[in-house]
Amino acid sequence: MSVAAALAPRPGRRVGSGGFVALTAGGAALVGTAAHMGPVPATAAAGAAVGAYAVLTRPIYGVYFLASVAPIVSGLHRGLPVPGFRLSELAIVLVGTLVLWATRDRAPTRWRALDWCALAYATTTLVIGAVAVLRGGGAFDNESLGTLLGPLQFLVLYRVVIAAVNTWEEWRRVLRLLLYASVPVSALAILQWLGAPGIRSFLLSATGSQAGTGGIGGGFTRVTGPFPHWQPLAAYLFLVLVVGVALLFTQRQQVIGRRSLVIVLAPALVALVQTATLGPLLGAVVAAAVLAIWSGADIGRVLRWLVGVAATVGIFFGPLLNARLDQQFNATASNAWNPSFPQTLQFRWVVWTDQYLPALWGHWLLGYGPALPSSITWRFTESIYVSLLMRGGLMLLVAYLALMWALLRAAGRAAVARDPDRQVIGRALVVATAVLFILQTLQAYFLQTGMSHDLWILAALLAATAAGTPLSTGLHAKGVR
C-alpha cells in the first residue's frame, strides 16, 4: 500500500451525549475545586478542562501540544509545578491517555520491529531495575522511579503520535511544530549568553541548576537554555539542525518553506555554538555534509556555504571557541594531562577504568539498576553505553542496540522512498542515528531530556507512514460517523 493511502484522511471521532455530560460535569467539578485555591489554579483548571475536551474530540490536538511543549519543558526541575513529577512527564501521561482513549476504536495496530524493540527496551529497563532495587533493599523514590519509568513515557509518546496522525497535513504540521518549538529555546539560550536581565535567575529557578549562571564551565559562559546543563541543549539543537538541513536539501518537500527554515536554523546554530560543546557541533557539520552529498547538491556550492558559515562563526564566536579549545589541550601545573590529547577524553578514560569498569565486575549481565554503587564517587557515567551497563547490564545494552538497529533499518527504507517528506525523515534519522552512535560514547544523550523527546516523535512519524500500520486501514474499525 502506498504512503498516500496510509495517510488518507479519516473522519474524526465524536464525543457522544453521555460523554459530553461526563466531561462537562468533571470539568465543572475540577474548576470549582480549584477556585477555592485561588485564581491561578482556577484558570489552569479551566484551561485543562477545555484542553481535555478538545483532545477527546480531535486527538491530533494532543499530538500538536506534545510536539510543541513536551521537549522544551522536559528540562524543568522535578516538582515544578507538581511535587514529585516533571512537567513533561505529566503532559505525556495525561494528554497521551486522552489521545489513546479517543482513538481506541481504531483497527488493531500491526506492530513492527521498531515497535517491539521499543517495548522490549522499556520493559527491560523497568523489570531489571525494579528487581535490582528489591534485591538491594532500596526504596522506590522519585529519582529511581523516574529512571525506571522514563522509557515507558517515551513509548507512550511514540504510540500516541502513531495513533492520532491521520493525514499528510497533520503529519507535516507535527514536524513543523517540532521545529518551530526550538526557536524559543534558541532565543532563550542567546539571551542567556548576552546576559539579558533576569534570564539567568529565571533559568536557575526553573531548572534548579547553576550550570546556566556562569558559575561553572571553565571560566566562560556556556548556555543551557531551559535545560539543566549545556549537554542536553547541545544534543537537542543538534537534532533540530539535522532535520532542518535534511529539509533544506530536499526538493519538493512540503513541510516548511525555506525562509521559515532559516528562522529555525540560524538561531539554533548560534545557540549550539554558544554551548561550546564540541561533539554535537562537529557532529552537526558532518551530518550537514553527508546530507548535502546524499541529496545530490552541488558540492562546490555547499562547500562555499560551509566556509561562509564557518567564517561567520569564527568572527563572532572565535573567543568562546578558542577558550574551549585551550581548556581541552593546554596543560597546567595543577594537572597531569597530556596537552596533545583532549582533556575530556582523558578524564573519561580515568573515570571509566578507575571506577565504573571495576564496579561492573560480577555485574555485567544485569548491572545495578537505577542507583549507582557507593564505590563510585563520580556520579556521571559520561557515556550511554556505560550508563546502560550500570542500569541493566548487557541485557539492557542489547535491548538498546536492537532499538537503534530497528530505527536505522526503518529510516533506511524511508530514505529511499519516492515521497520527499518521508525521505526527509528517513535521511535525517539515518544520519542522526549514525552520528549519535559515536557521540554517545562520550555522553548519554538518549537518556537526557529534549533530544530524546524529539527523537521518539520523529521515530513515530516515520512509523506512521509505513504500510501495514493502523493508518493504512483508512477508517476506524468502528464508531465512524
PyMOL commands that set and color helices and strands:
alter all, ss='L'
color gray80, all
select helices_A, chain A and resi 3-6+17-35+39-57+60-73+87-102+113-136+142-164+168-180+182-194+199-207+211-213+230-248+258-274+278-295+299-329+343-360+384-415+420-439+445-447+451-464+470-473
alter helices_A, ss='H'
color red, helices_A
deselect
rebuild
show_as cartoon
